[in-house]
């Protein structure tokens, strides 16, 4: 398992559009991925779970990946979040 912290930079946080973008990226990854926000654990392959987490701008989250391509998948997810998820 590999993990890394990242701060959400989207002005509106991870709302519908960026959540959809993150789901698309995560769904293409073969690893098991978990996003930890405080005491919550969120599956980024589920738009409903991402929306329910109410992740706001400036929130530090931890992304954890485990699986055969965990390092590559972690980099994809971290780069996408740090890059603003298309916003």
C-alpha atoms as one frame of an Amber mdcrd trajectory, in Angstrom:
protein
   0.000   0.000   0.000   1.148   3.519  -0.805  -0.389   6.782   0.379   0.102
  10.500   0.004  -1.549  13.654   1.309  -2.826  16.359  -1.022  -4.766  19.579
  -0.519  -7.932  20.166  -2.555  -7.445  23.367  -4.582 -10.816  23.653  -6.353
 -12.566  26.837  -5.207 -15.821  24.930  -4.759 -14.203  21.759  -3.436 -15.074
  18.382  -4.920 -18.622  19.093  -6.095 -20.474  17.357  -8.950 -18.242  18.137
 -11.943 -14.834  17.542 -10.336 -16.236  14.480  -8.547 -17.285  13.096 -11.926
 -13.799  13.762 -13.281 -12.205  12.000 -10.303 -14.545   9.007 -10.683 -13.555
   8.666 -14.348  -9.849   8.708 -13.482 -10.185   6.362 -10.491 -12.374   3.912
 -12.411  -9.572   3.372 -14.940  -7.159   2.420 -12.136  -6.727  -1.241 -11.247
  -5.765  -0.526  -7.617  -8.081  -0.410  -4.632  -8.249   3.294  -3.809  -9.439
   5.004  -0.643  -9.583   8.719   0.105  -9.445   9.587   3.789 -11.032  12.845
   4.899 -10.825  13.260   8.643 -12.476  10.121  10.029 -14.276   9.281   6.756
 -13.087   6.727   4.193 -14.356   7.361   0.675 -14.246   5.204  -2.451 -13.334
   7.603  -5.299 -14.881   5.226  -7.829 -18.319   6.188  -6.418 -19.645   9.652
  -7.229 -22.250   9.368  -4.469 -19.601   8.694  -1.822 -17.455  11.588  -3.072
 -20.401  13.993  -3.029 -21.490  12.837   0.438 -17.994  13.492   1.820 -18.464
  17.257   1.156 -14.743  17.856   0.541 -14.122  21.613   0.531 -11.372  23.782
  -0.882  -8.288  23.743   1.332  -9.090  20.342   2.846  -6.106  18.037   3.194
  -6.985  14.492   2.190  -5.000  11.270   2.123  -5.123   9.039  -0.937  -4.274
   5.364  -0.395  -3.739   2.833  -3.174  -3.082  -0.876  -2.959  -2.630  -3.266
  -5.824  -0.324  -4.206  -8.632  -0.132  -0.685 -10.124  -0.475   1.203  -6.824
   2.366   3.694  -7.404   1.179   4.651 -10.882  -2.452   4.886  -9.772  -1.535
   7.018  -6.750   0.358   9.422  -9.011  -2.639   9.705 -11.391  -5.052  10.509
  -8.549  -2.704  12.937  -6.756  -1.853  14.762 -10.006  -5.542  15.086 -10.882
  -6.517  16.486  -7.461  -3.508  18.809  -7.255  -4.263  19.986 -10.798  -7.790
  21.053  -9.840  -9.701  18.212 -11.559 -10.237  20.203 -14.736 -11.321  23.464
 -13.122
